[in-house]
């Protein structure tokens, strides 16, 4: 039967093309009329249903596409009524099967109404046996993996081997749906006992039975680690073999898996079923093999636990023995920590030594502790600090000891050795009184990388248990750090005082020099003024008058230059010493800045330069210290006029940023080498040139600009390249976040 297009179009497809398309579709397609009678079907539909096209035409759809479902008797008729009634597509529920002459196939189908004004149905369908098989296989695999994970989880959570084995046999029986699962443990190489079992109700238990294992083919395979599957025990066993014991219960098939502990065969995991001729699937074999592997891990774990319990009893005694040593170490560590913290926090040598001796003496139960410091020549020692728990004993602080009179004793200390139990006859009298016959004395050198600078001594009439005198050298090392640290601190303090004195001298010098220079400059200015008046009024011929006026102009320029240098020095000093904020005014930059730039127009024209500016109309009024801002712009323009070559351009621009505003001064025709850009803001620094006196100046202008900008809360940067140099000054806007943008 030919298929026709259901949608009228301007250029309908030819009927033979439509028929060819439908014949090439991989799914079965059936078309019915409005009564549900078949009017057409493609080749795949004929193949799937097994009904020829001639027989199908005119038949009701349920007679051609016969469906079966465990819950619905008239499934297809109900679905057809729904599609006709609601005009929507629908599919088949899960587990729907297609009834064919040669059997049943799982089916997936969609029923859809015809369009384009035609009443009828279009049914597309395909068999999904492979998909169902894959789903069933994946579901079984998921169940097996879940069981393996569950047993593995119990192994990790539990230390009781019996609980793990009993859980395993119960879970395996439920998963495989068999009659019995049990574990047989080998008591020796050829003798075993059933130790755990899960069995169906009303079945005879094998628990506790002991069997003799021979050397049959099955046992040889099991000892090699192979899984043995027996489909019918009634045919495959021998009376003398251990499998004969299973005939006491009604069994048909068995699956036996070896359980190894390391490389030793520990036992067997046996799965039995009453059904004879059962073929054990590969997935079932894989499951019991994986579980046997997990049980082997559990056995290893249980054995390790037992070993650990044995070791614990041994370790318990060792712990008790070590506790005293640890307590001794903790006491020593606490003393060392206290001394170390005191050294870290304090620079007071006296306080550090008093704390160290008190902690050491109290911890060791000492009768006398002392610190003696050597002179630089290591000829004399003086007891500087002490610990005396007995208030009735006289203090020894300040006692002098001649090291030469006790050279045998002190030579070992000067060599960096610690002396335990020094003989009484070698000790100075001040120490000998504390050296009892049954007591102990320890002398440790206080030394660093520069040599021995003193000694730390401890005397104990009765040494305490649990306290090690090895702590004494460690405290001596901390004492050495304390001495060097305190002395370095005193040296640094002396250097700071000296630097402060030199700084004051510098300030006084600048003040004096500035004052002394300004006084003669004032007199020079007055004299120049009178000289100019007299010269202009005198009866001097024109030639001499022109030369004198030229000299006068040079003098006035040099005066202004010297006066400006002095003013810069004074201003820099004032900025260095001023800490408070500068008084600010609200300034309209648009109105104010052109007047400042105008003052430099004539100078630019005289030098043949082009001076321009651009003002950002979006820039609001700003709060600034007016004198400082004007000085910054003046210095930048002066600097640009000084170094820009003939016919160069100087451009000043303002710009509003999100939270800041900026001023840029750019001049062309000159570049500053990159290494010099970082130093141009240093005081008295000038960029090296072939003629260092070509432009004059002391290198204070840009240093003053940077100090002024910093005092205004801004930043200044310089960049140079491509034949120009640019200075960028950024200030915060009032009320905005004053964190400057990265420059």
Residue pairs with C-beta under 8 A, 6 or more apart in sequence:
1 39
1 40
1 41
1 53
1 57
2 15
2 16
2 18
2 19
2 40
3 15
3 18
3 19
3 22
3 31
3 40
4 15
4 18
5 12
5 13
5 18
5 116
6 114
6 115
6 116
6 117
6 118
7 115
7 116
8 116
22 29
22 42
23 42
23 43
25 42
25 44
25 124
26 44
26 126
27 44
27 124
27 125
27 126
28 41
28 42
28 44
28 45
28 47
28 48
28 49
28 123
28 124
28 125
28 126
29 41
29 42
29 44
29 45
29 122
29 123
29 124
30 38
30 40
30 41
30 45
30 56
30 61
30 64
30 65
30 121
30 122
30 123
30 125
31 38
31 39
31 40
31 41
31 114
31 120
31 121
31 122
31 123
32 38
32 39
32 61
32 120
32 121
32 123
33 39
33 119
33 120
34 84
34 119
34 120
35 60
36 60
36 61
36 62
36 80
36 121
37 58
37 59
37 60
37 61
38 56
38 57
38 58
38 59
38 60
38 61
38 64
39 57
39 120
40 57
41 49
41 53
41 56
41 64
45 125
46 52
46 53
46 56
48 98
48 100
48 105
48 125
48 126
48 127
49 56
49 64
49 65
49 66
49 98
49 100
50 100
50 101
50 102
51 59
51 64
56 64
61 76
61 80
61 121
61 123
62 74
62 76
62 77
62 80
65 76
65 98
65 109
65 123
65 125
66 98
66 99
67 75
67 76
67 92
67 96
67 97
67 98
67 99
67 107
68 96
68 97
68 98
68 99
68 104
69 75
69 93
69 95
69 96
69 97
70 95
71 93
72 78
72 93
75 92
75 93
75 96
79 90
79 92
79 111
80 111
80 121
82 88
82 90
83 89
83 90
83 111
83 112
83 113
83 121
84 113
84 119
84 121
87 113
88 113
89 110
89 111
89 112
89 113
90 110
90 111
91 108
91 109
91 110
91 111
92 107
92 108
92 109
92 125
95 106
96 106
96 107
96 108
96 109
97 104
97 105
97 106
97 107
98 104
98 105
98 106
98 107
98 125
98 127
105 127
105 129
106 127
106 128
106 129
106 131
106 132
107 125
107 126
107 127
107 128
108 125
108 126
108 127
108 128
108 131
109 123
109 124
109 125
109 126
110 123
110 124
110 125
111 121
111 122
111 123
112 121
112 122
112 123
112 124
113 119
113 120
113 121
113 122
114 120
114 121
114 122
137 283
140 283
141 283
143 175
144 175
144 283
144 286
144 287
144 290
147 171
147 172
147 175
147 287
147 291
148 287
148 290
148 291
148 294
150 167
150 171
151 164
151 167
151 168
151 171
151 291
151 294
151 295
152 294
152 297
154 163
154 164
154 167
155 164
155 294
155 297
155 298
155 301
158 164
159 301
159 302
159 305
160 302
161 298
161 299
161 301
161 302
162 196
164 295
164 298
164 302
165 183
165 195
165 196
165 295
165 298
166 196
166 198
168 183
168 196
168 269
168 291
168 294
168 295
169 181
169 182
169 183
169 196
169 197
169 198
169 269
170 181
170 198
172 178
172 181
172 198
172 269
172 271
172 287
172 288
172 291
173 179
173 180
173 181
173 198
173 199
173 200
173 271
175 287
176 271
176 273
176 284
176 287
178 271
178 272
178 273
179 199
179 200
179 203
179 251
179 272
179 273
179 274
180 197
180 198
180 199
180 200
180 203
180 206
180 249
180 251
180 270
180 271
180 272
180 273
181 197
181 198
181 199
181 269
181 270
181 271
181 272
182 194
182 196
182 197
182 198
182 199
182 206
182 207
182 270
183 194
183 195
183 196
183 197
183 259
183 267
183 268
183 269
183 270
183 295
184 192
184 193
184 194
184 195
184 211
184 267
184 268
184 270
185 192
185 193
185 195
185 266
185 267
186 192
186 213
186 265
186 266
186 267
187 193
187 210
190 212
190 213
190 214
190 215
191 210
191 211
191 212
191 213
192 210
192 211
192 213
192 267
192 268
193 208
193 209
193 210
193 211
194 206
194 207
194 208
194 209
194 210
194 211
195 207
195 267
196 207
197 205
197 206
197 207
199 205
199 206
203 249
204 248
204 249
206 245
206 248
206 249
209 245
211 242
211 245
212 242
213 219
213 242
214 240
214 241
214 242
216 238
216 241
216 242
218 228
218 230
218 241
218 243
218 256
219 242
221 228
222 228
222 256
222 258
222 265
222 268
223 258
223 265
225 258
225 260
226 258
227 255
227 256
227 257
227 258
227 285
227 288
227 289
228 254
228 255
228 256
228 257
229 253
229 254
229 255
229 256
229 280
229 285
230 236
230 237
230 243
230 253
230 254
230 255
230 256
231 253
231 276
231 277
231 278
231 279
231 280
232 252
232 253
232 276
232 277
233 243
233 246
233 247
233 251
233 252
233 253
233 254
233 272
233 276
234 252
234 276
236 243
237 243
237 244
237 246
237 247
238 244
243 254
246 254
246 272
249 272
250 274
251 272
251 273
251 274
252 273
252 274
252 275
252 276
252 277
252 278
253 272
253 273
253 275
253 276
253 277
253 278
253 280
254 270
254 271
254 272
254 273
255 270
255 271
255 272
255 280
255 284
255 285
255 288
256 268
256 269
256 270
256 271
257 268
257 269
257 270
257 271
257 288
257 289
257 291
257 292
258 265
258 267
258 268
258 269
258 292
259 265
259 266
259 267
259 268
259 269
259 292
259 295
259 296
259 299
260 266
260 292
260 296
261 296
261 299
261 300
261 303
262 300
266 296
266 299
269 288
269 291
269 292
269 295
271 284
271 288
324 465
324 466
327 466
328 466
328 467
328 468
329 468
331 363
331 466
331 467
332 363
332 467
332 468
332 470
332 471
332 474
334 359
334 363
335 359
335 360
335 363
335 471
335 475
336 471
336 474
336 475
336 478
338 355
338 359
339 352
339 355
339 356
339 359
339 360
339 475
339 478
339 479
340 478
342 351
342 352
342 355
342 356
342 482
343 352
343 478
343 481
343 482
343 485
346 352
347 485
347 486
347 489
348 486
349 482
349 483
349 486
349 487
350 385
352 479
352 482
352 486
353 371
353 384
353 385
353 479
353 482
354 385
356 371
356 475
356 478
356 479
356 482
357 369
357 370
357 371
357 385
357 386
357 387
358 387
360 366
360 369
360 387
360 458
360 471
360 472
360 475
361 368
361 369
361 387
361 389
361 458
363 467
363 471
364 458
364 460
364 463
364 464
364 467
364 469
364 471
365 460
365 462
365 463
365 464
365 467
366 387
366 389
366 458
366 459
366 460
367 389
367 390
367 434
367 439
367 459
367 460
367 461
368 386
368 387
368 388
368 393
368 434
368 457
368 458
368 459
369 386
369 387
369 456
369 457
369 458
369 459
370 383
370 385
370 386
370 387
370 396
370 456
370 457
371 383
371 384
371 385
371 386
371 446
371 454
371 455
371 456
371 457
371 479
372 381
372 382
372 383
372 384
372 401
372 454
372 455
372 457
373 381
373 382
373 384
373 446
373 453
373 454
373 483
374 380
374 381
374 403
374 452
374 453
374 454
374 455
375 381
375 382
378 403
378 414
378 451
378 452
379 402
379 403
379 404
380 400
380 401
380 402
380 403
381 400
381 401
381 403
381 410
381 454
381 455
382 398
382 399
382 400
382 401
383 396
383 397
383 398
383 399
383 401
383 430
384 397
384 454
385 397
386 395
386 396
386 397
388 395
388 396
396 430
399 430
401 428
401 430
403 410
405 428
406 426
406 427
406 428
408 426
409 419
409 422
409 426
409 427
409 443
412 419
413 419
413 443
413 445
413 452
413 455
414 445
414 452
416 445
416 447
416 452
417 445
418 442
418 443
418 444
418 445
418 472
418 473
419 442
419 443
420 440
420 441
420 442
420 469
421 440
421 441
422 435
422 441
422 443
424 432
424 435
427 435
427 441
431 441
431 457
431 459
434 441
434 459
434 461
435 441
435 459
436 461
438 461
438 462
439 459
439 460
439 461
439 462
439 463
440 459
440 460
440 463
440 469
441 457
441 458
441 459
441 460
442 457
442 458
442 469
442 472
443 455
443 456
443 457
444 455
444 456
444 457
444 472
444 473
444 475
444 476
445 452
445 454
445 455
445 476
446 452
446 453
446 454
446 455
446 456
446 476
446 477
446 479
446 480
446 483
447 453
447 476
447 480
448 480
448 481
448 484
450 484
453 480
453 483
454 479
454 483
455 476
456 472
456 475
456 476
456 479
458 469
458 472
460 469
463 469
507 573
507 577
510 569
510 570
510 573
511 573
513 569
514 566
514 569
514 570
517 562
517 566
518 563
518 566
521 559
521 562
521 563
521 566
524 555
524 559
525 559
525 563
528 552
528 555
528 556
528 559
531 552
532 552
535 545
535 548
535 549
535 552
538 545
540 548
561 696
565 697
565 698
565 700
568 698
568 700
568 701
568 704
569 700
571 631
571 704
572 683
572 700
572 703
572 704
572 707
575 704
575 707
575 708
575 711
576 707
578 711
582 625
582 628
582 711
582 712
583 625
584 623
584 624
584 625
585 623
585 624
585 625
585 626
586 621
586 622
586 623
587 621
587 622
587 623
587 624
587 626
587 629
588 621
589 615
589 619
589 621
589 622
589 654
589 661
590 615
590 617
590 619
593 613
593 615
593 633
593 652
593 654
594 613
594 615
596 630
596 633
596 634
597 611
597 613
597 637
597 652
600 611
600 637
600 638
600 641
601 611
603 641
604 610
604 611
604 641
604 650
607 641
607 644
607 646
608 646
608 647
609 641
609 644
609 646
609 647
609 648
609 649
609 650
610 647
610 648
610 649
610 650
611 637
611 650
611 651
611 652
612 649
612 650
612 651
612 652
613 651
613 652
613 653
614 651
614 652
614 653
614 654
615 653
615 654
616 653
616 654
616 655
616 656
616 661
618 656
619 654
619 655
619 656
619 661
620 656
620 733
622 661
622 731
622 733
622 734
623 734
624 712
624 731
625 711
625 712
628 708
628 711
628 712
629 712
631 704
631 705
631 708
632 663
632 705
632 708
632 709
632 712
632 729
633 652
633 663
633 665
635 701
635 702
635 704
635 705
636 663
636 665
636 705
636 727
636 729
637 650
637 652
637 665
638 701
639 701
639 702
640 650
640 665
640 667
641 650
642 695
642 697
643 667
643 670
643 695
643 725
644 650
644 667
644 668
644 669
644 670
645 669
645 670
647 669
648 667
648 668
648 669
648 670
649 666
649 667
649 668
649 669
650 665
650 666
650 667
650 668
651 664
651 665
651 666
651 667
652 663
652 664
652 665
652 666
653 663
653 664
653 666
654 661
654 662
654 663
654 664
655 661
655 662
655 664
656 733
657 730
657 741
658 736
659 732
659 733
659 736
659 737
659 738
659 741
660 730
660 731
660 732
660 733
660 736
660 740
660 741
661 730
661 731
661 733
662 728
662 729
662 730
662 731
663 728
663 729
664 726
664 727
664 728
664 729
665 726
665 727
666 724
666 725
666 726
666 727
667 724
667 725
668 723
668 724
669 723
669 724
670 724
670 725
671 720
671 721
671 723
671 724
671 725
672 680
672 687
672 718
672 720
672 725
673 687
673 720
674 720
676 687
676 688
677 718
677 719
677 720
679 685
680 687
680 702
680 718
681 702
681 703
681 705
681 706
681 716
681 718
682 699
682 703
683 699
683 700
683 703
684 698
684 699
684 700
684 703
685 699
685 703
686 692
686 697
686 699
705 716
706 716
709 715
709 716
709 729
709 731
712 731
713 731
713 732
713 738
714 729
714 730
714 731
714 732
714 740
715 729
715 730
715 740
715 743
716 727
716 728
716 729
716 730
717 727
717 728
717 743
718 725
718 726
718 727
718 728
719 725
719 726
719 728
720 726
728 743
730 740
730 741
730 743
732 738
732 740
